[in-house]
Amino acid sequence: MFPVGVPGTLPGFTKWTDAIGHVLTLTEGQQASGDWEWINIPSSNYVAPSTNTTTTGGGTSQLASEITSGCDHCTVDVGNWITPKSGNSGNSSQIVSAIDARVSATNGGLTTVSCGNQNNCSNSGPPVGADGSFNPPASAPQLVTLPVVDWSTGNGSSSAVQVLGFVTAWLEGYRKNGGTTTLSVLVLGDPANTQVTSGNCAPTYPGLTQAELVQ
């Protein structure tokens, strides 16, 4: 899970499934007037509470670590409560460096442009095959799972919000312009519920994959 909470209602779309295949540009500061917010994850073994409980701890260094590697050992389910990180983390050099490295990473032949602290930054987009198909490498750092949350339950940046579901996305770009930070994502769809860990499919689909019935 990537430590960014996104809203259930999207600009220009009624639901996330309608946005599949589209690039969305979201503004940091949902608890004020934006579309997304960093999530406070206190440790790499974080277990989200099932009741409306505010999570404390973490901090800038922990958030930077989660941006870099994701929260592989976290347990966060639909209906759980997670806490946005207070403060404007987008102004932290640690956060900027971590998200810059994630967005601008080179993987599977993908060449990107570094964000750094420039006012305008983006990568070169996802790797597209000769036939126009989108086939990102499973290990690509830009391939993330985002928690979709109900921001209406929050009463400030440190109030817990409830998880509505999850969506997979490709990190297209990260822009920092003064006090405004935006994140551009290519919406890929809902993550599947089955993880392939063995068998012939494991080398090709080592992460979350969709189970399919065939006749």
PALOVO-598375 format. One record per residue (C-alpha): residue in three letters; residue number from 0; y, x, z. Coordinates in Angstrom, 1 decimal, decimal comma. Layout:
{res ALA; n NUM; c2 Y; c1 X; c3 Z};
...
END
This chain:
{res MET; n 0; c2 0,0; c1 0,0; c3 0,0};
{res PHE; n 1; c2 3,4; c1 1,3; c3 -1,0};
{res PRO; n 2; c2 6,0; c1 0,7; c3 1,9};
{res VAL; n 3; c2 8,3; c1 -1,7; c3 0,0};
{res GLY; n 4; c2 8,4; c1 -5,4; c3 0,8};
{res VAL; n 5; c2 9,4; c1 -7,6; c3 -2,2};
{res PRO; n 6; c2 10,4; c1 -11,3; c3 -2,2};
{res GLY; n 7; c2 8,2; c1 -14,2; c3 -3,1};
{res THR; n 8; c2 11,0; c1 -15,6; c3 -5,3};
{res LEU; n 9; c2 12,0; c1 -13,3; c3 -8,1};
{res PRO; n 10; c2 15,3; c1 -13,2; c3 -10,1};
{res GLY; n 11; c2 14,6; c1 -15,0; c3 -13,3};
{res PHE; n 12; c2 11,0; c1 -16,0; c3 -12,5};
{res THR; n 13; c2 9,5; c1 -18,7; c3 -10,3};
{res LYS; n 14; c2 6,5; c1 -16,6; c3 -9,3};
{res TRP; n 15; c2 5,1; c1 -13,1; c3 -9,7};
{res THR; n 16; c2 2,4; c1 -14,1; c3 -12,3};
{res ASP; n 17; c2 5,2; c1 -15,2; c3 -14,6};
{res ALA; n 18; c2 6,7; c1 -11,7; c3 -14,3};
{res ILE; n 19; c2 3,6; c1 -9,9; c3 -15,4};
{res GLY; n 20; c2 4,5; c1 -7,5; c3 -18,2};
{res HIS; n 21; c2 8,2; c1 -7,5; c3 -17,4};
{res VAL; n 22; c2 10,3; c1 -4,8; c3 -15,8};
{res LEU; n 23; c2 12,3; c1 -6,0; c3 -12,8};
{res THR; n 24; c2 15,3; c1 -4,2; c3 -11,3};
{res LEU; n 25; c2 15,5; c1 -5,0; c3 -7,6};
{res THR; n 26; c2 18,2; c1 -4,0; c3 -5,1};
{res GLU; n 27; c2 17,6; c1 -2,5; c3 -1,7};
{res GLY; n 28; c2 18,9; c1 -4,5; c3 1,2};
{res GLN; n 29; c2 17,1; c1 -7,9; c3 1,2};
{res GLN; n 30; c2 18,0; c1 -8,5; c3 4,8};
{res ALA; n 31; c2 21,6; c1 -8,4; c3 3,6};
{res SER; n 32; c2 21,9; c1 -9,4; c3 -0,1};
{res GLY; n 33; c2 19,2; c1 -7,6; c3 -2,0};
{res ASP; n 34; c2 15,6; c1 -8,1; c3 -3,3};
{res TRP; n 35; c2 13,5; c1 -5,5; c3 -1,3};
{res GLU; n 36; c2 13,4; c1 -3,4; c3 1,8};
{res TRP; n 37; c2 11,5; c1 -0,4; c3 3,0};
{res ILE; n 38; c2 8,8; c1 -1,3; c3 5,5};
{res ASN; n 39; c2 8,4; c1 0,3; c3 8,9};
{res ILE; n 40; c2 4,9; c1 1,8; c3 9,2};
{res PRO; n 41; c2 4,6; c1 3,6; c3 12,5};
{res SER; n 42; c2 1,4; c1 5,6; c3 11,7};
{res SER; n 43; c2 -1,1; c1 6,2; c3 8,9};
{res ASN; n 44; c2 -3,6; c1 4,1; c3 10,8};
{res TYR; n 45; c2 -1,3; c1 1,1; c3 11,1};
{res VAL; n 46; c2 -2,8; c1 -2,4; c3 11,7};
{res ALA; n 47; c2 -0,4; c1 -5,2; c3 11,0};
{res PRO; n 48; c2 -0,2; c1 -7,9; c3 13,7};
{res SER; n 49; c2 -1,4; c1 -11,4; c3 12,9};
{res THR; n 50; c2 1,4; c1 -12,9; c3 15,0};
{res ASN; n 51; c2 5,2; c1 -12,7; c3 14,6};
{res THR; n 52; c2 5,5; c1 -9,3; c3 16,3};
{res THR; n 53; c2 8,1; c1 -6,7; c3 15,6};
{res THR; n 54; c2 6,7; c1 -3,3; c3 15,0};
{res THR; n 55; c2 8,5; c1 -0,3; c3 16,4};
{res GLY; n 56; c2 8,1; c1 3,4; c3 15,8};
{res GLY; n 57; c2 7,8; c1 5,2; c3 12,6};
{res GLY; n 58; c2 11,1; c1 6,6; c3 11,4};
{res THR; n 59; c2 12,4; c1 8,4; c3 8,4};
{res SER; n 60; c2 9,8; c1 11,2; c3 8,3};
{res GLN; n 61; c2 7,0; c1 8,7; c3 8,6};
{res LEU; n 62; c2 8,5; c1 6,5; c3 5,9};
{res ALA; n 63; c2 8,8; c1 9,5; c3 3,6};
{res SER; n 64; c2 5,1; c1 10,3; c3 4,2};
{res GLU; n 65; c2 4,1; c1 6,8; c3 3,3};
{res ILE; n 66; c2 6,2; c1 6,9; c3 0,1};
{res THR; n 67; c2 4,5; c1 10,1; c3 -0,9};
{res SER; n 68; c2 0,9; c1 9,1; c3 -0,3};
{res GLY; n 69; c2 0,9; c1 5,3; c3 0,4};
{res CYS; n 70; c2 -0,7; c1 3,8; c3 3,5};
{res ASP; n 71; c2 -4,4; c1 4,4; c3 2,6};
{res HIS; n 72; c2 -5,7; c1 3,7; c3 6,1};
{res CYS; n 73; c2 -3,5; c1 0,7; c3 6,9};
{res THR; n 74; c2 -4,8; c1 -2,8; c3 7,4};
{res VAL; n 75; c2 -2,4; c1 -5,4; c3 6,1};
{res ASP; n 76; c2 -3,7; c1 -8,9; c3 5,2};
{res VAL; n 77; c2 -2,1; c1 -12,1; c3 3,8};
{res GLY; n 78; c2 -0,6; c1 -13,9; c3 6,8};
{res ASN; n 79; c2 0,1; c1 -10,7; c3 8,8};
{res TRP; n 80; c2 3,5; c1 -9,7; c3 9,9};
{res ILE; n 81; c2 5,3; c1 -6,5; c3 8,9};
{res THR; n 82; c2 8,7; c1 -5,2; c3 10,0};
{res PRO; n 83; c2 11,4; c1 -3,9; c3 7,6};
{res LYS; n 84; c2 12,8; c1 -0,5; c3 8,4};
{res SER; n 85; c2 16,3; c1 -0,7; c3 9,9};
{res GLY; n 86; c2 19,2; c1 1,2; c3 8,5};
{res ASN; n 87; c2 20,0; c1 2,3; c3 4,9};
{res SER; n 88; c2 17,1; c1 4,6; c3 4,3};
{res GLY; n 89; c2 18,1; c1 5,0; c3 0,6};
{res ASN; n 90; c2 20,9; c1 7,4; c3 1,8};
{res SER; n 91; c2 18,4; c1 9,7; c3 3,5};
{res SER; n 92; c2 17,7; c1 12,9; c3 1,5};
{res GLN; n 93; c2 14,0; c1 12,8; c3 2,8};
{res ILE; n 94; c2 13,6; c1 9,3; c3 1,3};
{res VAL; n 95; c2 15,4; c1 10,2; c3 -2,0};
{res SER; n 96; c2 13,2; c1 13,3; c3 -2,4};
{res ALA; n 97; c2 10,0; c1 11,4; c3 -1,7};
{res ILE; n 98; c2 10,7; c1 8,5; c3 -4,0};
{res ASP; n 99; c2 12,0; c1 10,9; c3 -6,7};
{res ALA; n 100; c2 8,8; c1 12,9; c3 -6,6};
{res ARG; n 101; c2 6,7; c1 9,7; c3 -6,8};
{res VAL; n 102; c2 8,6; c1 8,1; c3 -9,7};
{res SER; n 103; c2 9,0; c1 11,3; c3 -11,7};
{res ALA; n 104; c2 5,5; c1 12,7; c3 -11,2};
{res THR; n 105; c2 3,6; c1 13,9; c3 -14,3};
{res ASN; n 106; c2 0,1; c1 12,5; c3 -14,5};
{res GLY; n 107; c2 -2,4; c1 12,1; c3 -17,3};
{res GLY; n 108; c2 0,1; c1 13,5; c3 -19,9};
{res LEU; n 109; c2 2,9; c1 11,3; c3 -18,7};
{res THR; n 110; c2 6,3; c1 13,1; c3 -18,9};
{res THR; n 111; c2 9,1; c1 11,7; c3 -16,8};
{res VAL; n 112; c2 12,7; c1 12,5; c3 -16,0};
{res SER; n 113; c2 13,6; c1 13,5; c3 -12,4};
{res CYS; n 114; c2 15,8; c1 11,1; c3 -10,4};
{res GLY; n 115; c2 17,2; c1 13,5; c3 -7,8};
{res ASN; n 116; c2 20,6; c1 12,3; c3 -6,4};
{res GLN; n 117; c2 22,0; c1 11,4; c3 -9,8};
{res ASN; n 118; c2 23,7; c1 8,1; c3 -10,2};
{res ASN; n 119; c2 21,4; c1 7,1; c3 -13,0};
{res CYS; n 120; c2 17,7; c1 7,9; c3 -13,1};
{res SER; n 121; c2 14,5; c1 6,6; c3 -14,6};
{res ASN; n 122; c2 11,2; c1 7,8; c3 -15,9};
{res SER; n 123; c2 10,0; c1 7,6; c3 -19,4};
{res GLY; n 124; c2 7,9; c1 4,5; c3 -18,8};
{res PRO; n 125; c2 4,2; c1 4,0; c3 -18,5};
{res PRO; n 126; c2 1,7; c1 5,7; c3 -20,8};
{res VAL; n 127; c2 1,1; c1 3,4; c3 -23,8};
{res GLY; n 128; c2 -1,8; c1 4,0; c3 -26,2};
{res ALA; n 129; c2 -1,5; c1 4,1; c3 -30,0};
{res ASP; n 130; c2 -2,5; c1 0,4; c3 -30,2};
{res GLY; n 131; c2 0,3; c1 -0,5; c3 -27,8};
{res SER; n 132; c2 -2,1; c1 -1,0; c3 -24,8};
{res PHE; n 133; c2 -1,0; c1 -0,1; c3 -21,3};
{res ASN; n 134; c2 -3,7; c1 2,1; c3 -19,8};
{res PRO; n 135; c2 -2,4; c1 4,0; c3 -16,8};
{res PRO; n 136; c2 -4,6; c1 6,6; c3 -15,2};
{res ALA; n 137; c2 -6,0; c1 5,2; c3 -11,9};
{res SER; n 138; c2 -4,7; c1 8,2; c3 -10,0};
{res ALA; n 139; c2 -1,1; c1 7,9; c3 -11,3};
{res PRO; n 140; c2 1,4; c1 8,1; c3 -8,4};
{res GLN; n 141; c2 3,5; c1 5,5; c3 -10,1};
{res LEU; n 142; c2 0,8; c1 2,9; c3 -9,8};
{res VAL; n 143; c2 1,3; c1 1,0; c3 -6,5};
{res THR; n 144; c2 0,4; c1 -2,1; c3 -4,6};
{res LEU; n 145; c2 3,4; c1 -3,9; c3 -3,1};
{res PRO; n 146; c2 3,3; c1 -6,5; c3 -0,2};
{res VAL; n 147; c2 5,1; c1 -9,8; c3 -1,2};
{res VAL; n 148; c2 6,8; c1 -11,2; c3 1,9};
{res ASP; n 149; c2 8,7; c1 -14,3; c3 3,1};
{res TRP; n 150; c2 12,2; c1 -12,9; c3 3,8};
{res SER; n 151; c2 13,4; c1 -16,2; c3 5,2};
{res THR; n 152; c2 11,5; c1 -15,5; c3 8,4};
{res GLY; n 153; c2 13,6; c1 -12,4; c3 9,1};
{res ASN; n 154; c2 16,8; c1 -12,5; c3 11,1};
{res GLY; n 155; c2 17,9; c1 -8,9; c3 10,5};
{res SER; n 156; c2 16,5; c1 -5,7; c3 9,3};
{res SER; n 157; c2 14,3; c1 -5,2; c3 12,4};
{res SER; n 158; c2 12,8; c1 -8,7; c3 12,5};
{res ALA; n 159; c2 9,2; c1 -9,2; c3 11,3};
{res VAL; n 160; c2 8,4; c1 -11,0; c3 8,0};
{res GLN; n 161; c2 5,2; c1 -12,6; c3 7,0};
{res VAL; n 162; c2 3,0; c1 -11,2; c3 4,1};
{res LEU; n 163; c2 2,5; c1 -13,8; c3 1,4};
{res GLY; n 164; c2 0,3; c1 -11,7; c3 -0,9};
{res PHE; n 165; c2 0,2; c1 -8,5; c3 -2,9};
{res VAL; n 166; c2 1,2; c1 -7,4; c3 -6,4};
{res THR; n 167; c2 0,4; c1 -4,3; c3 -8,4};
{res ALA; n 168; c2 3,3; c1 -2,6; c3 -10,2};
{res TRP; n 169; c2 4,3; c1 0,6; c3 -12,0};
{res LEU; n 170; c2 7,3; c1 2,4; c3 -10,6};
{res GLU; n 171; c2 9,6; c1 2,6; c3 -13,6};
{res GLY; n 172; c2 12,6; c1 4,1; c3 -12,0};
{res TYR; n 173; c2 14,8; c1 4,7; c3 -8,9};
{res ARG; n 174; c2 18,5; c1 4,6; c3 -9,1};
{res LYS; n 175; c2 21,0; c1 5,6; c3 -6,3};
{res ASN; n 176; c2 24,6; c1 4,8; c3 -7,1};
{res GLY; n 177; c2 26,8; c1 5,2; c3 -4,1};
{res GLY; n 178; c2 25,6; c1 2,9; c3 -1,4};
{res THR; n 179; c2 23,5; c1 0,8; c3 -3,8};
{res THR; n 180; c2 19,9; c1 1,7; c3 -4,4};
{res THR; n 181; c2 17,7; c1 -0,1; c3 -7,0};
{res LEU; n 182; c2 14,0; c1 0,1; c3 -7,8};
{res SER; n 183; c2 12,7; c1 -0,8; c3 -11,3};
{res VAL; n 184; c2 9,1; c1 -1,9; c3 -11,5};
{res LEU; n 185; c2 6,8; c1 -3,0; c3 -14,3};
{res VAL; n 186; c2 4,8; c1 -6,0; c3 -12,9};
{res LEU; n 187; c2 1,1; c1 -5,6; c3 -13,7};
{res GLY; n 188; c2 -0,4; c1 -8,5; c3 -11,7};
{res ASP; n 189; c2 -2,2; c1 -9,4; c3 -8,6};
{res PRO; n 190; c2 -4,6; c1 -6,8; c3 -7,2};
{res ALA; n 191; c2 -8,2; c1 -7,6; c3 -7,2};
{res ASN; n 192; c2 -10,4; c1 -8,1; c3 -4,1};
{res THR; n 193; c2 -13,3; c1 -5,9; c3 -5,0};
{res GLN; n 194; c2 -13,3; c1 -2,2; c3 -4,6};
{res VAL; n 195; c2 -15,9; c1 -0,2; c3 -6,7};
{res THR; n 196; c2 -17,1; c1 2,7; c3 -4,7};
{res SER; n 197; c2 -20,5; c1 3,5; c3 -6,4};
{res GLY; n 198; c2 -22,4; c1 2,9; c3 -9,6};
{res ASN; n 199; c2 -21,5; c1 3,4; c3 -13,2};
{res CYS; n 200; c2 -18,1; c1 1,7; c3 -12,9};
{res ALA; n 201; c2 -16,9; c1 3,9; c3 -10,0};
{res PRO; n 202; c2 -15,7; c1 6,9; c3 -12,1};
{res THR; n 203; c2 -13,7; c1 4,6; c3 -14,4};
{res TYR; n 204; c2 -12,5; c1 2,2; c3 -11,7};
{res PRO; n 205; c2 -12,3; c1 4,1; c3 -8,5};
{res GLY; n 206; c2 -9,8; c1 1,7; c3 -6,9};
{res LEU; n 207; c2 -9,1; c1 -2,0; c3 -6,8};
{res THR; n 208; c2 -10,7; c1 -3,7; c3 -9,7};
{res GLN; n 209; c2 -11,2; c1 -7,3; c3 -10,8};
{res ALA; n 210; c2 -14,7; c1 -8,8; c3 -10,7};
{res GLU; n 211; c2 -15,7; c1 -10,5; c3 -13,9};
{res LEU; n 212; c2 -18,5; c1 -12,9; c3 -14,6};
{res VAL; n 213; c2 -20,3; c1 -12,4; c3 -17,9};
{res GLN; n 214; c2 -23,0; c1 -14,5; c3 -19,5};
END
